[in-house]
């Protein structure tokens, strides 16, 4: 082997105790571990030729070290890495979903919605990682605090349909005072289509008859968003 960067494979159990991810976490705390080391703990093991840490680095490198991109990987995407079968892929997917839910729970308890940015922070972990479009309605009380959210429809890569009757039924059942509409664009394109604009206007008009207020309609992209309220489309 003439590659000067070549390092012979060494199983994690052969490493110094301070360097092993699990022992390192116990001795020094979780905050000192790298993303690759944390992912290695989730994986549990590597292969006969690649340690769990190196396998984790391969997975993270494919996502440009971006955990948001890691969250978008499907079970089949993860299984493309040698050493990742159903069990490991499902474990990673479950861990990413728990992280997403934790973020949502923190945001829903944090404060009332006073801007499109507040709404975006709540909606981003719900919609940003999806490979298909989903339409969501967020229900708020009179203090503009989030009560809950409901997924209205799921579609393909380029579109989904929102039924006004279902949206208003959910809002009335929960005694919501206002709603925020949202859907994602997996392509990252934040342009509002004519259909998006017409639907929003239809829902705004219908809501006013029921003493409901449509506060905004957000299109969630990849780490960015479009607000109908901010852009004068509402």
C-alpha positions as semicolon CSV with decimal commas, in nm:
position;residue;x (nm);y (nm);z (nm)
1;X;0,000;0,000;0,000
2;X;0,169;0,321;-0,124
3;X;-0,103;0,567;-0,020
4;X;0,052;0,797;0,244
5;X;-0,298;0,865;0,386
6;X;-0,377;0,497;0,430
7;X;-0,457;0,393;0,785
8;X;-0,503;0,023;0,862
9;X;-0,844;-0,076;0,991
10;X;-0,871;-0,103;1,367
11;X;-1,183;-0,224;1,547
12;X;-1,326;0,021;1,802
13;X;-1,274;-0,226;2,085
14;X;-0,901;-0,207;2,011
15;X;-0,895;0,171;2,055
16;X;-0,789;0,349;2,372
17;X;-1,086;0,365;2,609
18;X;-1,103;0,745;2,592
19;X;-1,146;0,725;2,215
20;X;-1,429;0,472;2,206
21;X;-1,760;0,660;2,149
22;X;-1,960;0,487;2,423
23;X;-1,687;0,507;2,685
24;X;-1,607;0,864;2,580
25;X;-1,970;0,962;2,636
26;X;-1,969;0,804;2,981
27;X;-1,641;0,965;3,082
28;X;-1,673;1,310;2,925
29;X;-2,040;1,362;2,839
30;X;-2,236;1,358;2,515
31;X;-2,149;1,715;2,412
32;X;-1,785;1,630;2,338
33;X;-1,870;1,360;2,083
34;X;-1,862;1,441;1,713
35;X;-2,165;1,377;1,492
36;X;-1,987;1,070;1,353
37;X;-1,924;0,933;1,702
38;X;-2,286;0,986;1,806
39;X;-2,408;0,819;1,488
40;X;-2,165;0,532;1,551
41;X;-2,332;0,469;1,887
42;X;-2,668;0,455;1,711
43;X;-2,530;0,212;1,452
44;X;-2,378;-0,008;1,720
45;X;-2,128;-0,176;1,490
46;X;-1,955;-0,146;1,156
47;X;-1,839;-0,423;0,925
48;X;-1,546;-0,662;0,921
49;X;-1,341;-0,396;0,742
50;X;-1,494;-0,065;0,854
51;X;-1,554;0,056;1,210
52;X;-1,887;0,205;1,314
53;X;-1,722;0,548;1,328
54;X;-1,585;0,519;0,975
55;X;-1,920;0,392;0,849
56;X;-2,083;0,692;1,015
57;X;-1,835;0,924;0,844
58;X;-1,926;0,770;0,508
59;X;-2,295;0,834;0,571
60;X;-2,238;1,191;0,691
61;X;-2,002;1,268;0,402
62;X;-2,280;1,171;0,161
63;X;-2,495;1,442;0,329
64;X;-2,216;1,705;0,330
65;X;-2,207;1,675;0,711
66;X;-2,559;1,819;0,723
67;X;-2,789;1,653;0,977
68;X;-3,096;1,802;0,807
69;X;-2,996;1,616;0,491
70;X;-2,937;1,300;0,695
71;X;-3,294;1,328;0,818
72;X;-3,417;1,319;0,459
73;X;-3,258;0,982;0,381
74;X;-3,507;0,700;0,343
75;X;-3,458;0,345;0,467
76;X;-3,359;0,239;0,116
77;X;-3,110;0,528;0,090
78;X;-2,942;0,424;0,414
79;X;-2,926;0,060;0,310
80;X;-2,709;0,155;0,013
81;X;-2,415;0,180;0,253
82;X;-2,235;-0,148;0,301
83;X;-2,292;-0,258;0,659
84;X;-2,632;-0,091;0,695
85;X;-2,924;-0,333;0,684
86;X;-3,287;-0,301;0,782
87;X;-3,219;-0,285;1,157
88;X;-2,954;-0,011;1,142
89;X;-3,145;0,192;0,882
90;X;-3,462;0,178;1,090
91;X;-3,268;0,275;1,405
92;X;-3,117;0,581;1,235
93;X;-3,455;0,681;1,093
94;X;-3,619;0,646;1,435
95;X;-3,346;0,853;1,602
96;X;-3,388;1,133;1,346
97;X;-3,765;1,129;1,396
98;X;-3,724;1,159;1,774
99;X;-3,492;1,458;1,720
100;X;-3,751;1,619;1,493
101;X;-4,031;1,565;1,745
102;X;-3,820;1,701;2,030
103;X;-3,762;2,020;1,833
104;X;-4,134;2,051;1,760
105;X;-4,226;1,995;2,126
106;X;-3,978;2,261;2,238
107;X;-4,114;2,513;1,991
108;X;-4,481;2,453;2,065
109;X;-4,416;2,523;2,436
110;X;-4,181;2,814;2,375
111;X;-4,402;3,112;2,294
112;X;-4,696;3,237;2,096
113;X;-4,673;3,297;1,723
114;X;-4,604;3,665;1,657
115;X;-4,438;3,643;1,315
116;X;-4,388;3,422;1,012
117;X;-4,047;3,326;1,156
118;X;-4,215;3,181;1,466
119;X;-4,447;2,977;1,245
120;X;-4,158;2,865;1,025
121;X;-3,955;2,743;1,322
122;X;-4,247;2,524;1,425
123;X;-4,326;2,397;1,075
124;X;-3,973;2,338;0,948
125;X;-3,906;2,011;1,136
126;X;-4,251;1,886;1,031
127;X;-4,219;1,946;0,658
128;X;-3,865;2,020;0,548
129;X;-3,732;1,663;0,535
130;X;-4,020;1,515;0,334
131;X;-3,959;1,384;-0,021
132;X;-4,325;1,456;-0,109
133;X;-4,564;1,746;-0,058
134;X;-4,785;1,766;0,249
135;X;-5,043;2,026;0,345
136;X;-5,070;2,111;0,715
137;X;-5,297;2,339;0,916
138;X;-5,176;2,483;1,248
139;X;-5,448;2,567;1,501
140;X;-5,405;2,860;1,741
141;X;-5,606;2,991;2,037
142;X;-5,704;3,353;2,106
143;X;-5,359;3,422;2,249
144;X;-5,198;3,308;1,922
145;X;-5,048;3,007;2,099
146;X;-5,026;2,686;1,901
147;X;-5,281;2,427;2,010
148;X;-5,187;2,153;1,764
149;X;-5,140;2,084;1,395
150;X;-5,302;1,843;1,155
151;X;-5,187;1,700;0,825
152;X;-5,464;1,757;0,572
153;X;-5,321;1,576;0,273
154;X;-5,015;1,404;0,130
155;X;-4,925;1,416;-0,235
156;X;-4,648;1,348;-0,480
157;X;-4,325;1,529;-0,549
158;X;-4,499;1,818;-0,724
159;X;-4,833;1,867;-0,555
160;X;-5,100;1,791;-0,298
161;X;-5,466;1,885;-0,253
162;X;-5,621;2,059;0,049
163;X;-5,992;2,014;0,123
164;X;-6,145;2,329;0,277
165;X;-6,424;2,132;0,445
166;X;-6,175;1,913;0,632
167;X;-5,969;2,215;0,740
168;X;-6,269;2,402;0,877
169;X;-6,411;2,090;1,044
170;X;-6,085;2,035;1,234
171;X;-6,061;2,403;1,332
172;X;-6,418;2,410;1,464
173;X;-6,384;2,083;1,653
174;X;-6,073;2,216;1,831
175;X;-6,237;2,558;1,891
176;X;-5,945;2,731;1,722
177;X;-5,952;3,109;1,687
178;X;-5,709;3,127;1,397
179;X;-5,518;2,900;1,162
180;X;-5,192;2,898;0,972
181;X;-5,177;2,707;0,645
182;X;-4,856;2,545;0,527
183;X;-4,720;2,309;0,268
184;X;-4,372;2,212;0,156
185;X;-4,197;2,219;-0,180
186;X;-3,946;1,930;-0,188
187;X;-3,774;2,096;-0,486
188;X;-3,682;2,393;-0,268
189;X;-3,860;2,633;-0,506
190;X;-4,045;2,889;-0,295
191;X;-4,257;3,037;-0,573
192;X;-4,630;3,039;-0,496
193;X;-4,831;2,889;-0,780
194;X;-5,157;3,038;-0,901
195;X;-5,332;2,737;-0,746
196;X;-5,166;2,814;-0,410
197;X;-5,286;3,174;-0,425
198;X;-5,641;3,081;-0,526
199;X;-5,666;2,816;-0,253
200;X;-5,545;3,061;0,010
201;X;-5,799;3,322;-0,097
202;X;-6,077;3,062;-0,092
203;X;-5,983;2,948;0,259
204;X;-5,950;3,306;0,383
205;X;-6,301;3,391;0,259
206;X;-6,451;3,072;0,403
207;X;-6,280;3,123;0,740
208;X;-6,422;3,473;0,779
209;X;-6,774;3,329;0,764
210;X;-6,689;3,100;1,056
211;X;-6,528;3,369;1,271
212;X;-6,186;3,220;1,199
213;X;-5,878;3,410;1,088
214;X;-5,619;3,280;0,843
215;X;-5,299;3,434;0,978
216;X;-5,062;3,311;0,708
217;X;-4,980;3,048;0,450
218;X;-4,621;2,930;0,447
219;X;-4,438;2,740;0,176
220;X;-4,152;2,549;0,339
221;X;-3,841;2,487;0,131
222;X;-3,490;2,373;0,214
223;X;-3,389;2,590;0,512
224;X;-3,604;2,878;0,386
225;X;-3,969;2,973;0,343
226;X;-4,220;3,201;0,175
227;X;-4,484;3,379;0,381
228;X;-4,803;3,486;0,206
229;X;-4,865;3,744;0,478
230;X;-4,517;3,897;0,453
231;X;-4,530;3,906;0,071
232;X;-4,876;4,063;0,052
233;X;-5,041;3,752;-0,091
234;X;-5,289;3,706;0,192
